[in-house]
């Protein structure tokens, strides 16, 4: 069965307010086995709202509408729904009781304007709002069952989970489809390359819908499976996921869609390892990423933003002769930075970056986009040089930071003979 989502309000239509409601509703409806085929947004216009409700009523089986149930003159969704269904507005006693209870619990006098919220389309069913003054309602328009909910997110979420989803589940008894989504995060390939590698699987698994989501510089592979038999649907999805993991090998960060910093943090924590970071060109971005994860104090010990040559020498103990001979952007300098951070903090690992983020500062031998990295492990000191062709400073800084974290990720996977998931890196 298919579903649609409609958001109303000039603030949403104009972009003044981000429509987070639709994303939450879509996930809940998909989890309930519905296929969400369309999201629509209209402003506070009676004709626009009633027209789109009629359109949805001719297409969908279920629809969730948010916004426009308040007491003010621009809250016109209930009136538009009545027009679309060809019925009158009337005072709904259950809705009036909901409004009155809201004010009584707060020991406040009801505003006459709030009584407007009890005016619902004739024949609709009032949906209690346990945390707000605006009752929702359910009604048929065309072939579609509509659920009208407030636009306030915490009110909408409460009513959706406690009232709407249970009603949908009951109506789907015996005919429900199961919708299951997998999200596999990857790093190290372009979106086009990921797509090209997936083409054979798209043909092999006709029952799976594949999608890509680029959140630079990660690429997430989304797999959507739908079927009437839950076990068979899960089995098909697991088979497809296994093929994806095998194809991308160590480019896979997580089969649960976890980010680079979460994966690295889990690997450090699981191996009782600690890390210190010395950053030049990344300016603290690596440290920011690592410490954005709750519990990072278990493994993150020290960060030094040693931007100048002098700070590299005085803080990290990089030899002046090394910088004089090779320059700040060189593997030898990066290696000494990593060793210095590791020694200073007494950690298991030391990680460093030194490069040219641009857009100025590059030379023929060391162009914008070059970055050198050092990785000090319990047994070795490794140096790396990478060249990226971005001319955007922030993109360069971000790809530098991710690449550095990917070095420690792969080091942990190889040295401890494990990955973030079973069967990877074969």
Secondary structure as GFF3:
##gff-version 3
##sequence-region A 1 426
A	DSSP	beta_strand	2	8	.	.	.	ID=ss1
A	DSSP	alpha_helix	10	13	.	.	.	ID=ss2
A	DSSP	alpha_helix	20	31	.	.	.	ID=ss3
A	DSSP	beta_strand	35	42	.	.	.	ID=ss4
A	DSSP	alpha_helix	46	59	.	.	.	ID=ss5
A	DSSP	beta_strand	62	66	.	.	.	ID=ss6
A	DSSP	alpha_helix	77	85	.	.	.	ID=ss7
A	DSSP	beta_strand	89	91	.	.	.	ID=ss8
A	DSSP	alpha_helix	93	105	.	.	.	ID=ss9
A	DSSP	three_ten_helix	112	118	.	.	.	ID=ss10
A	DSSP	beta_strand	119	121	.	.	.	ID=ss11
A	DSSP	beta_strand	125	127	.	.	.	ID=ss12
A	DSSP	beta_strand	136	141	.	.	.	ID=ss13
A	DSSP	beta_strand	144	149	.	.	.	ID=ss14
A	DSSP	alpha_helix	153	159	.	.	.	ID=ss15
A	DSSP	pi_helix	160	164	.	.	.	ID=ss16
A	DSSP	alpha_helix	165	171	.	.	.	ID=ss17
A	DSSP	beta_strand	178	187	.	.	.	ID=ss18
A	DSSP	alpha_helix	191	204	.	.	.	ID=ss19
A	DSSP	beta_strand	208	215	.	.	.	ID=ss20
A	DSSP	beta_strand	218	227	.	.	.	ID=ss21
A	DSSP	alpha_helix	230	248	.	.	.	ID=ss22
A	DSSP	three_ten_helix	249	251	.	.	.	ID=ss23
A	DSSP	beta_strand	252	254	.	.	.	ID=ss24
A	DSSP	alpha_helix	260	270	.	.	.	ID=ss25
A	DSSP	beta_strand	275	279	.	.	.	ID=ss26
A	DSSP	alpha_helix	285	291	.	.	.	ID=ss27
A	DSSP	three_ten_helix	296	298	.	.	.	ID=ss28
A	DSSP	beta_strand	300	305	.	.	.	ID=ss29
A	DSSP	alpha_helix	309	316	.	.	.	ID=ss30
A	DSSP	alpha_helix	320	326	.	.	.	ID=ss31
A	DSSP	alpha_helix	331	345	.	.	.	ID=ss32
A	DSSP	beta_strand	349	355	.	.	.	ID=ss33
A	DSSP	beta_strand	370	376	.	.	.	ID=ss34
A	DSSP	beta_strand	381	387	.	.	.	ID=ss35
A	DSSP	alpha_helix	393	415	.	.	.	ID=ss36
###
